[in-house]
Amino acid sequence: MGLFKKMKSMSGGVSKDLLQNGVLARGVIVGVEGTRVSTGHDHDPHPVVVFTVEVTLDGQDPYQATCRQAVPLATVPQFVPGQTMVAVRVNPNDRDEIALDLATPPPTVTAKPSEGPRASDILRTGDPAKAVIVQTQPLGMKNPEGVDLHAFVLTVIREGQAPYQVQVGNPVPEAAVPLLYPGSELPAKVRSDNPEGVVIDFEAALAQYQSGPG
């Protein structure tokens, strides 16, 4: 890194070339560390913050990178580790060089195809169960088939076994979004060789609601 570029980075400056030409990715803030450096003036301070970000490029595995960036003081509380999603610009020649693009909404990216069993495989061959939603939120990602992915904390109930909780990502068809609320009990399938492999059967759930009680 050249001396001027290093000094600019230390002061929280962001390369205009990176913001204009960097590859757009989705980021989740996983760490926020303040520094003693601030730019701007007394009436509009921009503290320099070190952000650790989980970055997801289209069709690739997520990875972590850090950036040192000056941001408006009023926005600092909005960066909540594990919750705040941001648009990120990635240097195509050095993916560890990133910058938060606060002027752009977080993009929706396509998740890399899983190397394990697909959700459709688990739905076809898995053991039946009930899944009760504890928490859920959209991931801002789609699976390779173009279906939105959501993160879930589920209580899983299997016949003859004690209930247990899992954290999973599942594809959710648009028609099933109204079923996503805490306490919602939905049919699911579980991998016979892995109790953590849980997939909600939204097709069956929608059929139940459409057929009505009984």
C-alpha positions, 0 to 999 in steps of 0.5 A, spaced: 500 500 500 502 506 498 504 512 503 498 516 500 493 510 500 495 508 507 494 515 510 487 516 507 485 509 510 488 511 517 483 517 516 477 513 514 477 515 507 474 511 502 477 510 494 472 513 489 475 508 484 473 503 489 466 506 490 465 507 483 468 500 480 468 495 486 464 489 485 457 490 489 456 485 494 452 484 500 455 485 507 453 483 514 456 487 520 459 483 525 464 487 528 464 495 530 470 498 533 471 505 535 478 509 534 480 516 537 480 519 530 474 523 527 474 527 521 469 533 519 468 538 524 464 540 531 457 540 528 458 534 523 463 529 526 465 523 522 468 518 527 473 513 524 470 506 525 473 499 524 468 495 521 468 487 520 463 485 515 461 478 513 461 479 505 457 475 500 459 476 493 454 473 488 454 465 487 460 465 492 461 463 499 461 468 504 468 471 508 470 476 513 473 482 511 475 489 515 475 496 513 476 503 516 471 508 514 469 515 517 461 515 518 456 520 520 456 520 528 448 519 528 449 513 524 454 509 528 448 506 533 445 503 526 451 498 525 448 492 530 453 486 529 449 480 527 443 484 524 445 490 520 446 489 512 449 493 508 452 494 501 459 493 500 464 494 494 469 489 493 476 490 489 476 485 484 483 484 484 483 484 492 477 481 495 480 483 502 479 491 500 472 493 501 468 499 503 461 500 505 457 503 500 452 507 504 448 510 498 446 504 495 441 499 498 444 492 500 443 488 494 440 481 493 445 476 492 444 468 489 447 463 494 452 458 492 449 451 491 450 447 497 455 441 496 450 437 501 443 435 500 438 440 497 432 442 500 428 438 495 432 432 497 430 433 504 423 434 503 423 428 499 426 423 503 427 426 510 423 424 516 417 428 518 417 433 524 413 439 526 417 446 526 415 451 530 418 458 528 422 462 534 425 467 530 426 469 522 428 474 518 430 474 510 437 473 508 437 478 502 439 472 498 436 467 493 437 460 492 440 458 485 433 456 483 431 464 485 427 463 491 428 468 497 432 465 503 430 466 510 434 465 517 430 461 522 431 459 529 426 453 530 423 448 535 423 441 532 418 436 534 419 429 532 415 423 534 418 419 540 424 425 541 425 431 546 424 437 542 430 441 540 432 448 537 436 449 530 438 455 526 437 454 519 436 457 512 431 455 508 428 457 501 421 461 502 416 461 496 413 468 496 406 465 497 408 462 504 411 469 507 404 470 511 406 464 515 412 466 518 411 469 525 413 467 532 409 461 534 407 458 527 407 451 527 409 448 520 410 441 517 417 439 516 422 434 514 429 432 517 435 429 515 435 422 518 443 422 518 443 429 521 438 432 526 440 439 524 438 438 517 431 441 517 427 444 511 420 446 512 415 443 507 411 450 505 408 446 500 404 442 505 403 448 510 400 452 504 395 446 502 393 445 510 391 452 510 388 452 503 384 446 505 381 449 512 380 446 519 380 439 519 
